[in-house]
Amino acid sequence: MMAQRMPSAPPVLPGLTYVRPLGSGGFADVFLYAQDMPRRQVAVKVLPSDVGDPDLLRMFNAEADVLAHLSAHPSIVTVYQAGISADGRPYIVMEYCPGSLAQRYRLERLPVDDVLATGVRMASALESAHRAGLIHRDVKPSNILVTTFGSPVLADFGIASALARSSSEEVLAMSIPWSAPEVVEEQSSGTISSEVWSLGATVYSLLAGHSPFERRERGQNSKDQLRRRIARASYTEIARTDVPAELQQVLQRAMSRDPRKRYPTALAFTEALREVQRDLGLALTPLEVAQGEWEPGVAAVDLTDATLRGSVRSHVVHDSRRKKREQSGVRGLARDEDSDISAPTRGGARVPWVLAGVAAAAVAALVVMVVLVVVGVI
C-alpha cells in the first residue's frame, strides 16, 4: 500500500487562478483553477515537489501523452496543455468534470438504461485506446468522470501501458475489486481481455451498488478476501428485478474466469451491450470508434519516458514600473517567488527623472527669454 502523504500546495501558473482542491491520489494532486483566456474552469493535475522518482515522471508523462493522443474521443477526458510550474513541478491542464461515479452508484439506484449507455461509451473509449496500442489498466467507477453536460468520460491514464510490451517489463498495478483474476494473481500486468473483465466488473458495480465480490457483512472485504473470491471468479447474479437476464449473461461472459471465454475485444463487448439495448427497446448509444483514415496517425506514445518535459514559466516580463506595481491586480499574470515582480532600485529609477527635470528647466528658461525679448527688456 502506498504511504499517505500531505497534499501539496497549488502552484502559481500563468493565466490560471487557483480556486480550490479537487482531490489527492497516491502520486499527484488535482486542483480547480479558473482560466483567464479563454474563460473556463479547468482541472490541474500536479506532481508534488519531489519529482526525482523516475517512475512518477514516467507515469505522469504517460498520462499527458496518452490523453493528448486520445482526448479527441468524446468519451475520454480532454487535455488542454501541460508544462512545468515555476517551482519545478510538472502539471497537466485538463477538462474540469464536476462529477464522477466514484460513490454515486453506492448512494442511489442507477437506472439500467443509463448504465447501459455508460457501458457502451466506456467500451468505445477502450476500443479506441486499444486500436492506438494502449491499455488503460485501471478501469473502475471512480475513473469515470461526468462532464458539465452530464456525459461520462474515462479518465486517469497514469498507469496506461503499451500492448506491444511484455508483461515482464511492467509494474503491476491494480484496483483489486475491479481487476481480472489473472491480474490479481500477478500472472499478467494487463491485456485487452483483462480490460474487458474490468469494464464488466464496473458495469456490474453500477447496477449492483457494490463491487462484484464485495459482501455486505462488515469485516468480510479485506484485500486478501477479495483476492481469493476474484481468483475463483464465480459470477453472482445482480439482485435487481429490472436487470434483464440477457444483461446478466453479457456480464457473466465479460467476467469469465478463463480469459479465452470473454469477449475478445472491447468492441465485441460494446456490441453485446447495444444488443441488450435493442432487446429492451431503448435508443442505441452511438458507437464512438474511429474508422480507417480517421484513426490516430501520430507516432506511438513512449511510455518509458521519465524525463522532465514541458515549457517552464519562471518569470514574467514587464514594460514599466507602473505595471510592476499593479501586476497583482491584472488577470492572467503569475506571481510567485521566481517572477520578476520586484521594484527597480532607487539608483536605477533616478536617471530618467533627472533627465526629465533638466529638460523641463531648459524649456522654462527659453520661455522666459522669449517673453523678455517681446517686452523689450533684452
WONOR-V48450 format. One record per pair of residues at least 12 apart in sequence whose ideal C-beta (glycine too) atoms are under 6 Angstrom apart, sorted by the first residue. I is the first residue (numbers start at 1). GAP is how many residues later the second one is. If there is no record, write none. Layout:
# WONOR-V48450
{{I & GAP} {I & GAP}}
This chain:
# WONOR-V48450
{{2 & 24} {7 & 17} {7 & 22} {8 & 21} {8 & 40} {10 & 21} {11 & 35} {11 & 74} {11 & 78} {12 & 322} {12 & 324} {13 & 72} {14 & 299} {14 & 320} {15 & 21} {15 & 317} {16 & 17} {16 & 19} {17 & 17} {18 & 15} {19 & 13} {19 & 14} {19 & 15} {20 & 12} {27 & 29} {28 & 17} {28 & 19} {29 & 17} {30 & 13} {30 & 15} {31 & 13} {36 & 295} {36 & 296} {41 & 55} {42 & 51} {42 & 54} {43 & 51} {43 & 53} {44 & 47} {44 & 49} {45 & 47} {46 & 43} {46 & 45} {47 & 13} {47 & 42} {47 & 43} {54 & 252} {57 & 249} {58 & 248} {59 & 99} {60 & 30} {61 & 244} {62 & 98} {62 & 241} {63 & 94} {63 & 95} {64 & 18} {64 & 28} {65 & 236} {66 & 68} {66 & 91} {66 & 94} {66 & 235} {67 & 12} {67 & 90} {69 & 232} {70 & 59} {73 & 52} {73 & 55} {74 & 214} {75 & 46} {75 & 49} {75 & 50} {75 & 78} {75 & 213} {76 & 49} {76 & 77} {76 & 78} {77 & 17} {77 & 18} {77 & 76} {77 & 78} {78 & 17} {79 & 15} {80 & 13} {81 & 12} {82 & 228} {83 & 227} {83 & 228} {84 & 226} {84 & 228} {86 & 227} {86 & 228} {86 & 250} {86 & 252} {97 & 48} {97 & 49} {97 & 50} {99 & 47} {100 & 45} {101 & 40} {101 & 43} {102 & 39} {102 & 40} {105 & 36} {105 & 100} {105 & 101} {105 & 104} {106 & 103} {110 & 96} {112 & 130} {113 & 169} {115 & 91} {115 & 92} {116 & 157} {116 & 161} {117 & 168} {118 & 34} {119 & 84} {119 & 154} {120 & 150} {120 & 153} {120 & 154} {120 & 165} {121 & 31} {122 & 32} {122 & 77} {123 & 143} {123 & 146} {123 & 147} {124 & 146} {124 & 163} {124 & 164} {124 & 165} {125 & 29} {126 & 69} {126 & 140} {127 & 139} {127 & 140} {127 & 162} {128 & 161} {130 & 62} {132 & 164} {133 & 29} {133 & 30} {133 & 167} {134 & 26} {135 & 26} {135 & 28} {135 & 55} {135 & 60} {136 & 24} {137 & 22} {137 & 24} {137 & 36} {137 & 53} {138 & 21} {138 & 37} {139 & 59} {139 & 60} {139 & 63} {140 & 35} {140 & 38} {140 & 62} {141 & 61} {141 & 64} {143 & 12} {143 & 13} {159 & 14} {161 & 29} {162 & 141} {167 & 21} {167 & 22} {170 & 19} {172 & 14} {172 & 17} {176 & 47} {176 & 50} {177 & 34} {177 & 49} {178 & 20} {178 & 23} {178 & 24} {180 & 14} {180 & 17} {181 & 49} {181 & 50} {181 & 52} {181 & 76} {184 & 43} {184 & 46} {185 & 46} {193 & 66} {193 & 69} {196 & 58} {196 & 66} {196 & 67} {196 & 73} {197 & 58} {200 & 51} {200 & 54} {200 & 55} {204 & 47} {207 & 31} {207 & 36} {208 & 30} {213 & 13} {213 & 16} {213 & 17} {233 & 24} {235 & 17} {235 & 20} {246 & 30} {246 & 33} {247 & 29} {250 & 22} {254 & 15} {314 & 24} {315 & 24} {315 & 25} {316 & 17} {316 & 18} {316 & 23} {327 & 14}}
